[in-house]
Amino acid sequence: MKPAHGPDEASKPDHPHLVETTLGSQEILKGHFLQVMRDSVKLPDGSLATREYVVHSGAVMVVALLDDGRLVLERQFRYPMQAVMLEFPAGKFDPGETSLACAQRELREETGYSAREWAKAGVLHPVISYSTEFIDIWFARGLTPGQRKLDDGEFLDVFTATPAELLAWCANGQVTDAKTLTGMLWLQNVLSGVWTLDWQPAAL
């Protein structure tokens, strides 16, 4: 099963001698929003193997920039880690939702902020060894505060920090969340001018 978003190289691989061929697929678990599969595959040398992986509908992450340069961040308890994690705002797609609509909704619901301009930076695959999950990376600026609307059972703190503070937390291990580390990489390169973004009005 292929992810809904992300690079299309899998359909036309540049390195066919590395590709594994699916022979059969079995659903092991179907949860509320995750599905666990076990596939039988033929390896490049002709031998057989099994692959177990999680099917995920995909998500977005928002690097939200205040006018003074500070970042909008969150603290949230992540049950699998049994720890409060420091993260950029993020959330999964609703059925039929576009990437930008999801980013705008998640930023507004989790933090209360809406943004005047948006730029899609790229996509990341946080756990390529056992999940189809992808996360679209969005930047937002021209922020206007508003009322949060958290999901039932969702609890998180919203706070702000400078890019220098976030970088220090990444360096000393306070931030270990893969998407937030990737967001910091993008932010560093954007702020330094090495990477550029194509900003667009929120209405587009």
Residue frames as a rotation matrix with the C-alpha (Angstrom) as fourth column:
MET 1
0.577 0.817 0.000 0.00
0.817 -0.577 0.000 0.00
0.000 0.000 -1.000 0.00
LYS 2
-0.380 -0.769 0.514 1.51
0.780 -0.565 -0.269 3.32
0.497 0.299 0.815 -1.11
PRO 3
-0.461 0.186 -0.868 1.30
0.614 -0.639 -0.463 6.58
-0.641 -0.746 0.181 0.82
ALA 4
0.548 0.795 0.261 -1.10
0.769 -0.356 -0.530 9.24
-0.329 0.491 -0.807 -0.46
HIS 5
0.953 -0.292 -0.077 1.59
-0.302 -0.919 -0.254 11.91
0.004 0.265 -0.964 -0.58
GLY 6
0.373 -0.902 0.218 5.35
-0.171 0.165 0.971 12.06
-0.912 -0.400 -0.093 -0.85
PRO 7
-0.378 -0.640 -0.668 7.85
-0.768 -0.186 0.613 11.30
-0.517 0.745 -0.421 -3.61
ASP 8
0.709 0.701 -0.083 6.73
-0.602 0.539 -0.590 9.20
-0.369 0.468 0.803 -6.56
GLU 9
-0.184 -0.879 -0.439 10.12
-0.976 0.218 -0.027 7.55
0.120 0.423 -0.898 -7.10
ALA 10
-0.429 0.022 0.903 8.74
-0.449 0.862 -0.234 4.30
-0.784 -0.506 -0.360 -5.66
SER 11
0.623 0.740 0.255 6.63
-0.102 0.400 -0.911 3.80
-0.776 0.541 0.324 -8.79
LYS 12
0.907 -0.419 0.031 9.62
0.071 0.081 -0.994 4.39
0.414 0.904 0.103 -11.09
PRO 13
0.801 -0.586 -0.124 12.70
0.147 -0.009 0.989 3.54
-0.580 -0.810 0.079 -9.03
ASP 14
0.629 -0.683 -0.372 16.10
-0.770 -0.480 -0.420 4.82
0.108 0.550 -0.828 -10.09
HIS 15
-0.521 -0.840 0.151 17.71
-0.852 0.500 -0.157 1.69
0.057 -0.211 -0.976 -8.62
PRO 16
0.414 0.841 -0.348 15.57
-0.813 0.514 0.274 -1.30
0.409 0.169 0.897 -9.67
HIS 17
-0.108 -0.527 -0.843 18.18
-0.046 0.849 -0.526 -3.78
0.993 -0.018 -0.116 -8.40
LEU 18
-0.959 -0.233 0.163 17.20
-0.149 -0.076 -0.986 -2.78
0.242 -0.970 0.038 -4.83
VAL 19
-0.315 0.934 0.168 13.42
-0.905 -0.349 0.244 -3.06
0.286 -0.075 0.955 -5.19
GLU 20
-0.918 0.160 0.362 11.39
-0.043 0.868 -0.494 -5.65
-0.393 -0.470 -0.790 -3.28
THR 21
-0.671 0.687 -0.280 8.30
-0.404 -0.021 0.915 -7.07
0.622 0.727 0.291 -5.02
THR 22
-0.448 0.605 0.658 5.07
-0.789 0.078 -0.609 -7.56
-0.420 -0.792 0.443 -3.07
LEU 23
-0.905 0.120 -0.408 3.63
-0.119 0.850 0.514 -11.06
0.408 0.513 -0.755 -3.42
GLY 24
-0.021 0.925 -0.379 0.80
0.621 0.309 0.720 -10.88
0.784 -0.220 -0.581 -0.91
SER 25
-0.727 -0.155 0.669 -0.59
-0.294 -0.810 -0.507 -8.65
0.621 -0.565 0.544 1.83
GLN 26
-0.097 0.668 -0.738 -2.40
0.725 0.555 0.407 -9.41
0.682 -0.495 -0.538 5.09
GLU 27
0.039 0.200 0.979 -4.06
-0.450 -0.871 0.196 -6.98
0.892 -0.449 0.056 7.48
ILE 28
-0.585 -0.331 -0.741 -2.96
0.480 0.596 -0.645 -7.73
0.654 -0.732 -0.190 11.05
LEU 29
-0.373 0.428 -0.823 -4.72
0.795 -0.309 -0.521 -4.87
-0.477 -0.849 -0.225 12.85
LYS 30
-0.336 0.327 0.883 -7.14
0.513 -0.723 0.462 -2.12
0.790 0.608 0.076 11.91
GLY 31
-0.533 0.052 -0.845 -7.30
0.805 -0.275 -0.525 0.54
-0.260 -0.960 0.105 14.61
HIS 32
0.352 0.725 -0.592 -8.95
0.528 -0.676 -0.514 3.92
-0.773 -0.132 -0.621 14.90
PHE 33
0.839 -0.063 -0.541 -6.53
-0.426 -0.694 -0.580 5.58
-0.338 0.717 -0.609 12.48
LEU 34
-0.261 -0.953 -0.154 -3.66
-0.916 0.194 0.350 3.10
-0.303 0.233 -0.924 12.10
GLN 35
0.892 0.428 -0.146 -3.52
-0.451 0.821 -0.350 -0.13
-0.030 0.378 0.925 10.12
VAL 36
-0.067 -0.927 0.369 -0.85
-0.735 0.296 0.610 -2.80
-0.674 -0.230 -0.702 10.56
MET 37
0.793 0.293 -0.534 0.06
-0.606 0.476 -0.638 -4.96
0.067 0.829 0.555 7.57
ARG 38
-0.006 -0.805 0.594 2.22
-0.302 0.567 0.766 -8.03
-0.953 -0.175 -0.247 7.00
ASP 39
0.692 0.175 -0.700 3.38
-0.710 -0.006 -0.704 -8.50
-0.127 0.985 0.120 3.39
SER 40
0.412 -0.616 0.671 5.23
0.410 0.783 0.468 -11.35
-0.814 0.082 0.575 1.76
VAL 41
0.723 -0.239 -0.648 7.88
-0.576 -0.726 -0.376 -10.04
-0.380 0.645 -0.663 -0.62
LYS 42
0.748 -0.587 0.309 10.47
0.663 0.663 -0.348 -11.25
-0.001 0.465 0.885 -3.09
LEU 43
0.484 -0.664 -0.570 13.90
0.045 -0.631 0.774 -9.75
-0.874 -0.401 -0.275 -2.47
PRO 44
0.494 -0.310 -0.812 16.23
-0.820 -0.477 -0.317 -8.58
-0.289 0.823 -0.490 -5.23
ASP 45
-0.608 -0.790 -0.078 18.15
-0.779 0.575 0.250 -11.89
-0.153 0.213 -0.965 -5.08
GLY 46
-0.321 0.587 -0.744 14.94
-0.475 0.580 0.662 -13.90
0.820 0.565 0.092 -5.50
SER 47
-0.816 0.027 -0.578 14.63
0.462 0.632 -0.622 -15.04
0.348 -0.774 -0.528 -1.88
LEU 48
0.122 0.971 0.203 11.45
0.359 -0.234 0.904 -14.48
0.925 -0.038 -0.377 0.15
ALA 49
-0.901 -0.343 -0.264 10.85
0.372 -0.304 -0.877 -12.40
0.220 -0.889 0.401 3.26
THR 50
0.224 0.966 -0.127 8.06
0.928 -0.171 0.332 -10.75
0.299 -0.193 -0.935 5.26
ARG 51
-0.819 -0.383 0.428 7.61
0.271 -0.915 -0.300 -7.05
0.506 -0.130 0.852 5.94
GLU 52
0.095 0.831 -0.548 5.44
0.993 -0.041 0.111 -5.67
0.070 -0.554 -0.829 8.75
TYR 53
-0.888 -0.379 0.262 4.54
0.391 -0.920 -0.006 -1.99
0.243 0.097 0.965 8.64
VAL 54
-0.273 0.768 -0.579 2.05
0.604 -0.332 -0.725 0.61
-0.749 -0.547 -0.373 9.80
VAL 55
-0.375 0.276 0.885 -0.21
0.795 -0.394 0.460 2.39
0.476 0.877 -0.072 7.31
HIS 56
-0.339 0.169 -0.925 -0.72
0.625 -0.694 -0.356 6.03
-0.703 -0.700 0.130 8.29
SER 57
0.521 0.713 0.469 -2.93
0.826 -0.283 -0.487 8.59
-0.214 0.642 -0.737 6.56
GLY 58
-0.231 -0.694 0.682 -0.30
0.762 -0.565 -0.317 11.33
0.605 0.446 0.659 6.76
ALA 59
0.465 0.287 -0.838 0.08
0.810 -0.519 0.272 14.57
-0.357 -0.805 -0.474 8.67
VAL 60
0.467 -0.344 0.815 1.32
0.325 -0.790 -0.520 18.15
0.822 0.507 -0.257 8.53
MET 61
0.076 -0.460 -0.884 3.70
0.958 -0.212 0.192 20.20
-0.276 -0.862 0.425 10.65
VAL 62
0.727 0.254 0.638 3.70
0.460 -0.870 -0.177 24.00
0.510 0.422 -0.750 10.87
VAL 63
-0.387 -0.826 -0.410 6.73
0.921 -0.365 -0.134 26.20
-0.039 -0.430 0.902 11.50
ALA 64
0.579 0.749 0.321 4.83
0.723 -0.654 0.222 29.30
0.376 0.103 -0.921 12.60
LEU 65
-0.509 -0.861 0.012 6.78
0.819 -0.488 -0.302 32.57
0.265 -0.144 0.953 12.73
LEU 66
0.508 0.594 -0.624 5.67
0.754 -0.656 -0.011 35.56
-0.416 -0.465 -0.782 14.79
ASP 67
0.878 -0.105 0.468 6.49
0.237 -0.753 -0.614 39.05
0.417 0.650 -0.636 13.52
ASP 68
0.681 -0.650 0.336 9.27
-0.726 -0.541 0.424 39.40
-0.094 -0.533 -0.841 16.10
GLY 69
-0.087 -0.766 -0.637 10.94
-0.805 0.431 -0.408 36.20
0.587 0.477 -0.654 14.89
ARG 70
-0.553 -0.075 0.830 9.81
-0.701 0.580 -0.414 33.94
-0.451 -0.811 -0.374 17.70
LEU 71
-0.741 0.237 -0.628 8.38
-0.278 0.742 0.609 30.50
0.611 0.627 -0.484 16.98
VAL 72
0.167 0.846 0.507 5.09
-0.979 0.081 0.188 29.01
0.118 -0.527 0.841 18.11
LEU 73
-0.669 -0.490 -0.559 5.77
-0.377 0.872 -0.313 25.69
0.641 0.001 -0.768 19.87
GLU 74
0.485 0.867 0.115 3.90
-0.640 0.262 0.722 23.11
0.596 -0.424 0.683 21.91
ARG 75
-0.788 -0.533 0.309 4.45
-0.610 0.607 -0.508 20.78
0.083 -0.589 -0.804 24.83
GLN 76
0.322 0.919 -0.226 2.40
-0.886 0.377 0.272 17.60
0.335 0.113 0.935 24.73
PHE 77
-0.166 -0.301 0.939 2.43
-0.656 0.745 0.123 14.27
-0.736 -0.596 -0.321 26.54
ARG 78
0.025 0.090 -0.996 3.11
-0.895 0.447 0.018 11.48
0.446 0.890 0.092 24.03
TYR 79
0.680 0.414 0.605 1.87
-0.702 0.605 0.376 8.22
-0.210 -0.680 0.702 25.46
PRO 80
0.894 -0.353 -0.275 4.19
0.194 0.860 -0.473 5.80
0.404 0.369 0.837 23.59
MET 81
-0.046 -0.969 0.242 7.19
0.110 -0.246 -0.963 7.77
0.993 -0.018 0.118 24.87
GLN 82
0.506 0.344 -0.791 5.69
0.812 0.120 0.572 8.31
0.292 -0.931 -0.218 28.35
ALA 83
-0.466 -0.713 -0.524 7.10
0.780 -0.611 0.139 11.81
-0.419 -0.344 0.841 28.23
VAL 84
0.684 0.548 -0.482 6.14
0.275 -0.805 -0.525 15.42
-0.676 0.227 -0.701 27.57
MET 85
-0.120 -0.697 0.707 7.64
0.950 0.127 0.286 16.32
-0.290 0.706 0.647 24.19
LEU 86
-0.034 -0.006 -0.999 8.53
-0.078 -0.997 0.009 19.72
-0.996 0.079 0.033 22.76
GLU 87
-0.317 0.063 0.946 7.23
0.834 0.494 0.246 20.04
-0.452 0.867 -0.210 19.19
PHE 88
-0.947 0.230 -0.223 6.11
-0.317 -0.780 0.540 22.24
-0.050 0.582 0.812 16.35
PRO 89
-0.074 0.985 0.156 2.32
-0.632 0.075 -0.771 22.23
-0.772 -0.156 0.617 15.89
ALA 90
-0.851 -0.200 -0.486 1.23
-0.506 0.565 0.652 19.22
0.144 0.801 -0.582 13.85
GLY 91
-0.185 0.800 0.571 -1.66
-0.494 0.427 -0.757 16.89
-0.849 -0.423 0.316 13.16
LYS 92
-0.741 -0.104 0.664 -3.04
0.353 0.780 0.516 14.26
-0.572 0.617 -0.541 10.84
PHE 93
-0.906 0.390 -0.163 -5.22
-0.333 -0.422 0.843 14.71
0.260 0.818 0.513 7.76
ASP 94
-0.191 0.933 0.306 -8.98
-0.367 0.222 -0.904 14.53
-0.911 -0.285 0.300 7.90
PRO 95
-0.206 0.140 0.968 -10.54
0.708 0.704 0.049 12.47
-0.675 0.696 -0.245 5.05
GLY 96
0.394 0.377 0.838 -10.44
0.913 -0.264 -0.311 14.39
0.104 0.888 -0.448 1.77
GLU 97
0.843 -0.075 -0.532 -8.54
0.162 -0.909 0.385 17.33
-0.513 -0.411 -0.754 3.27
THR 98
0.703 -0.659 0.268 -5.85
0.185 -0.194 -0.963 19.14
0.687 0.727 -0.014 1.29
SER 99
-0.037 -0.835 -0.549 -2.43
0.909 0.200 -0.365 19.64
0.415 -0.512 0.752 2.81
LEU 100
-0.771 -0.253 0.584 -2.79
0.104 -0.956 -0.275 23.42
0.628 -0.151 0.763 3.18
ALA 101
0.178 0.921 0.347 -6.30
-0.446 -0.239 0.863 23.14
0.877 -0.309 0.368 4.64
CYS 102
0.622 -0.022 -0.782 -4.99
0.553 0.720 0.420 20.63
0.554 -0.694 0.460 7.17
ALA 103
-0.456 -0.875 -0.164 -2.07
0.784 -0.308 -0.539 22.89
0.421 -0.374 0.826 8.12
GLN 104
-0.594 0.295 0.748 -4.35
-0.267 -0.950 0.163 25.90
0.759 -0.103 0.643 8.56
ARG 105
0.500 0.862 -0.084 -6.87
-0.255 0.239 0.937 23.91
0.828 -0.447 0.339 10.61
GLU 106
0.413 -0.385 -0.825 -4.28
0.764 0.639 0.084 22.30
0.495 -0.666 0.559 12.88
LEU 107
-0.702 -0.687 0.189 -2.50
0.494 -0.661 -0.565 25.60
0.512 -0.303 0.803 13.59
ARG 108
-0.369 0.646 0.668 -5.80
-0.502 -0.744 0.442 27.30
0.782 -0.172 0.599 14.41
GLU 109
0.618 0.700 -0.359 -7.22
-0.113 0.531 0.840 24.45
0.778 -0.478 0.407 16.51
GLU 110
0.364 -0.542 -0.758 -4.05
0.818 0.576 -0.019 23.74
0.447 -0.612 0.652 18.50
THR 111
-0.586 -0.746 -0.317 -2.62
0.810 -0.527 -0.257 27.23
0.024 -0.407 0.913 18.98
GLY 112
0.299 0.765 -0.571 -5.43
0.642 -0.604 -0.473 29.68
-0.706 -0.225 -0.672 18.12
TYR 113
-0.339 -0.521 -0.783 -3.26
-0.214 -0.768 0.604 31.38
-0.916 0.373 0.149 15.50
SER 114
0.737 0.357 0.574 -4.23
0.522 0.241 -0.818 31.99
-0.430 0.903 -0.009 11.90
ALA 115
-0.274 -0.947 -0.165 -1.66
0.443 -0.277 0.853 33.08
-0.854 0.161 0.495 9.32
ARG 116
0.430 0.377 -0.821 -1.68
-0.420 -0.721 -0.551 35.59
-0.799 0.582 -0.151 6.49
GLU 117
0.324 -0.416 -0.850 0.91
-0.915 0.092 -0.394 33.74
0.242 0.904 -0.351 4.36
TRP 118
0.654 -0.061 0.754 1.88
-0.261 0.917 0.301 30.10
-0.710 -0.393 0.584 3.88
ALA 119
0.165 -0.635 -0.755 4.74
-0.963 0.062 -0.263 28.26
0.214 0.770 -0.601 2.18
LYS 120
0.976 0.116 0.186 5.14
-0.150 0.972 0.180 24.54
-0.160 -0.204 0.966 1.70
ALA 121
0.238 -0.971 0.006 8.73
-0.885 -0.215 0.414 23.59
-0.401 -0.104 -0.910 2.41
GLY 122
-0.510 -0.449 -0.734 8.75
-0.705 0.707 0.057 19.86
0.493 0.546 -0.677 1.68
VAL 123
0.703 0.700 -0.129 7.87
-0.539 0.642 0.545 16.45
0.464 -0.313 0.829 3.07
LEU 124
-0.460 -0.833 0.309 9.51
-0.868 0.348 -0.354 14.14
0.187 -0.431 -0.883 5.58
HIS 125
0.459 0.484 -0.745 9.12
-0.264 0.875 0.406 10.44
0.848 0.010 0.530 6.27
PRO 126
0.288 -0.379 0.879 9.81
-0.925 -0.347 0.154 10.01
0.247 -0.858 -0.450 10.01
VAL 127
-0.045 -0.267 0.963 9.91
-0.592 0.783 0.189 6.20
-0.805 -0.561 -0.193 10.26
ILE 128
0.103 0.082 -0.991 10.75
-0.993 0.074 -0.097 4.76
0.066 0.994 0.089 6.84
SER 129
-0.837 -0.520 -0.170 11.61
-0.508 0.854 -0.108 1.30
0.202 -0.004 -0.979 8.18
TYR 130
-0.852 0.513 -0.104 8.10
0.519 0.804 -0.291 0.44
-0.066 -0.302 -0.951 9.41
SER 131
-0.031 0.904 -0.426 5.53
0.498 -0.355 -0.791 3.08
-0.867 -0.237 -0.439 8.45
THR 132
-0.104 0.109 0.989 4.05
0.972 -0.198 0.124 4.79
0.209 0.974 -0.085 5.40
GLU 133
0.575 0.448 -0.685 3.71
0.668 -0.740 0.076 8.00
-0.473 -0.501 -0.725 7.41
PHE 134
-0.343 -0.610 0.715 4.64
0.806 -0.582 -0.110 11.25
0.483 0.538 0.691 5.72
ILE 135
0.242 0.373 -0.896 4.53
0.754 -0.653 -0.069 14.76
-0.611 -0.659 -0.439 7.17
ASP 136
0.295 -0.080 0.952 4.15
0.753 -0.594 -0.283 17.81
0.588 0.801 -0.115 4.95
ILE 137
-0.319 -0.530 -0.786 6.24
0.876 -0.482 -0.030 20.72
-0.363 -0.698 0.618 6.23
TRP 138
0.407 0.514 0.755 4.58
0.709 -0.699 0.094 24.14
0.576 0.497 -0.649 6.14
PHE 139
-0.774 -0.518 -0.363 5.81
0.632 -0.661 -0.404 27.58
-0.031 -0.542 0.840 7.15
ALA 140
0.345 0.908 0.238 3.34
0.845 -0.411 0.342 30.26
0.408 0.083 -0.909 8.28
ARG 141
-0.766 -0.553 -0.327 3.81
0.639 -0.712 -0.292 33.98
-0.071 -0.433 0.899 8.96
GLY 142
-0.713 0.552 0.431 1.70
-0.364 -0.818 0.446 37.06
0.599 0.161 0.784 9.56
LEU 143
-0.619 0.420 -0.664 0.11
0.621 0.779 -0.086 35.41
0.480 -0.466 -0.743 12.57
THR 144
-0.338 0.618 0.710 -3.08
-0.620 -0.713 0.326 36.61
0.708 -0.330 0.625 14.25
PRO 145
-0.995 -0.060 0.084 -4.01
-0.103 0.623 -0.775 35.18
-0.006 -0.780 -0.626 17.66
GLY 146
-0.174 0.981 -0.088 -7.41
-0.702 -0.061 0.710 33.63
0.691 0.185 0.699 18.28
GLN 147
0.253 0.415 0.874 -9.28
-0.922 0.376 0.088 30.98
-0.292 -0.829 0.478 20.23
ARG 148
-0.834 -0.536 -0.128 -7.98
-0.551 0.815 0.178 27.42
0.009 0.219 -0.976 20.40
LYS 149
0.386 0.922 0.022 -10.31
-0.922 0.387 -0.017 24.48
-0.024 -0.014 1.000 19.71
LEU 150
-0.662 -0.735 0.148 -8.61
-0.741 0.671 0.016 21.31
-0.111 -0.099 -0.989 20.90
ASP 151
-0.215 0.529 -0.821 -9.96
-0.345 0.746 0.570 17.86
0.914 0.406 0.022 20.10
ASP 152
0.763 0.501 0.407 -11.68
-0.586 0.272 0.763 15.91
0.272 -0.822 0.501 22.85
GLY 153
0.907 -0.419 0.029 -8.99
0.336 0.765 0.549 14.32
-0.253 -0.489 0.835 25.01
GLU 154
0.263 -0.840 0.475 -6.25
0.705 -0.169 -0.688 16.59
0.658 0.516 0.548 23.63
PHE 155
0.928 -0.052 -0.370 -4.14
0.270 -0.592 0.760 18.49
-0.258 -0.804 -0.535 26.15
LEU 156
0.107 -0.935 0.338 -1.15
0.957 0.004 -0.291 20.67
0.270 0.354 0.895 25.23
ASP 157
0.403 -0.114 -0.908 0.61
0.420 -0.859 0.294 23.88
-0.813 -0.500 -0.298 26.21
VAL 158
0.602 -0.212 0.770 1.43
0.698 -0.329 -0.636 26.54
0.388 0.921 -0.050 23.63
PHE 159
0.550 -0.492 -0.675 4.48
0.308 -0.632 0.711 28.77
-0.777 -0.599 -0.196 24.12
THR 160
0.959 -0.271 0.077 6.98
-0.039 -0.398 -0.917 30.77
0.279 0.876 -0.392 22.09
ALA 161
0.456 -0.888 -0.052 10.75
0.375 0.139 0.916 30.63
-0.807 -0.438 0.397 21.76
THR 162
0.398 -0.430 -0.810 13.46
-0.773 -0.632 -0.045 32.15
-0.493 0.645 -0.584 19.60
PRO 163
0.835 -0.174 -0.522 15.14
-0.289 0.668 -0.686 30.09
0.468 0.724 0.508 16.88
ALA 164
-0.197 -0.974 0.115 18.36
-0.597 0.026 -0.802 30.23
0.777 -0.227 -0.587 18.93
GLU 165
-0.236 0.192 0.953 16.57
-0.921 0.269 -0.282 28.74
-0.310 -0.944 0.113 21.93
LEU 166
0.807 0.579 0.114 15.06
-0.499 0.772 -0.393 25.94
-0.316 0.260 0.912 19.86
LEU 167
0.514 -0.700 -0.495 18.42
-0.373 0.338 -0.864 25.20
0.773 0.629 -0.087 18.27
ALA 168
-0.445 -0.692 0.569 20.00
-0.810 0.040 -0.585 24.90
0.382 -0.721 -0.578 21.72
TRP 169
0.132 0.580 0.804 17.27
-0.801 0.540 -0.259 22.49
-0.584 -0.609 0.536 22.83
CYS 170
0.917 0.118 -0.382 17.89
-0.356 0.673 -0.649 20.39
0.180 0.731 0.659 19.73
ALA 171
0.126 -0.976 -0.178 21.62
-0.494 0.094 -0.864 20.35
0.860 0.197 -0.471 20.48
ASN 172
-0.603 -0.441 0.665 21.31
-0.774 0.123 -0.621 19.38
0.192 -0.889 -0.415 24.15
GLY 173
-0.902 0.201 -0.381 18.72
0.158 0.977 0.140 16.65
0.401 0.066 -0.914 23.63
GLN 174
-0.683 0.726 -0.081 15.65
-0.163 -0.260 -0.952 18.40
-0.712 -0.637 0.296 25.01
VAL 175
0.346 0.739 -0.578 14.12
-0.822 -0.058 -0.567 18.08
-0.452 0.671 0.588 21.54
THR 176
-0.686 -0.540 0.488 14.18
-0.253 0.806 0.536 14.55
-0.683 0.244 -0.689 20.12
ASP 177
0.350 0.897 0.269 11.00
0.130 0.238 -0.963 14.65
-0.928 0.372 -0.033 18.02
ALA 178
-0.338 -0.595 0.729 11.98
0.754 0.293 0.588 13.86
-0.563 0.748 0.350 14.43
LYS 179
0.319 0.523 0.790 9.63
0.903 -0.420 -0.086 16.32
0.287 0.742 -0.606 12.76
THR 180
0.968 0.033 -0.249 10.72
0.139 -0.895 0.423 19.18
-0.209 -0.444 -0.871 15.00
LEU 181
0.071 -0.997 -0.003 14.40
0.223 0.013 0.975 18.43
-0.972 -0.070 0.224 14.37
THR 182
-0.308 -0.120 0.944 13.68
0.938 0.127 0.322 18.45
-0.159 0.985 0.073 10.63
GLY 183
0.715 0.633 0.297 11.72
0.660 -0.751 0.012 21.69
0.231 0.187 -0.955 11.00
MET 184
0.683 -0.549 -0.482 14.73
0.042 -0.629 0.776 23.24
-0.729 -0.550 -0.407 12.73
LEU 185
-0.326 -0.795 0.512 16.95
0.612 0.235 0.755 22.18
-0.720 0.560 0.410 9.83
TRP 186
0.061 0.439 0.897 14.60
0.956 -0.283 0.073 23.87
0.286 0.853 -0.437 7.38
LEU 187
0.913 0.364 -0.184 14.33
0.407 -0.852 0.330 26.97
-0.037 -0.376 -0.926 9.57
GLN 188
0.244 -0.911 -0.333 18.11
0.279 -0.263 0.923 27.36
-0.929 -0.318 0.190 9.87
ASN 189
-0.546 -0.513 0.662 18.56
0.732 0.093 0.675 27.21
-0.408 0.853 0.324 6.12
VAL 190
0.327 0.721 0.611 15.65
0.867 -0.486 0.109 29.55
0.376 0.494 -0.784 5.41
LEU 191
0.894 0.034 -0.446 16.86
0.293 -0.797 0.528 32.14
-0.338 -0.603 -0.723 7.92
SER 192
-0.016 -0.988 -0.154 20.39
0.248 -0.153 0.957 31.98
-0.969 -0.023 0.247 6.52
GLY 193
0.314 0.229 -0.921 19.12
-0.726 -0.567 -0.389 32.42
-0.611 0.791 -0.012 2.96
VAL 194
-0.768 -0.628 0.125 20.51
-0.431 0.651 0.625 29.08
-0.473 0.426 -0.771 1.75
TRP 195
-0.685 0.651 0.327 16.99
0.727 0.638 0.254 27.72
-0.044 0.412 -0.910 1.13
THR 196
-0.904 0.428 -0.027 14.08
-0.427 -0.894 0.136 29.82
0.034 0.135 0.990 -0.15
LEU 197
-0.561 0.806 0.188 10.33
0.530 0.525 -0.665 29.52
-0.635 -0.274 -0.722 0.28
ASP 198
-0.817 0.415 0.400 7.49
0.231 -0.400 0.887 30.34
0.528 0.817 0.231 -2.10
TRP 199
-0.809 0.501 -0.308 5.14
0.223 -0.223 -0.949 32.34
-0.544 -0.836 0.068 0.10
GLN 200
-0.678 0.679 0.281 1.47
0.305 -0.088 0.948 32.57
0.669 0.729 -0.147 -0.88
PRO 201
-0.526 0.573 0.628 -1.58
-0.786 -0.610 -0.102 34.28
0.325 -0.547 0.771 0.62
ALA 202
-0.790 0.214 0.574 -3.66
-0.281 0.706 -0.650 32.08
-0.544 -0.675 -0.498 2.90
ALA 203
0.178 0.968 -0.178 -6.65
-0.627 -0.028 -0.779 32.27
-0.759 0.250 0.601 0.54
LEU 204
0.003 -0.216 -0.976 -4.80
-0.964 0.257 -0.060 30.35
0.264 0.942 -0.208 -2.21
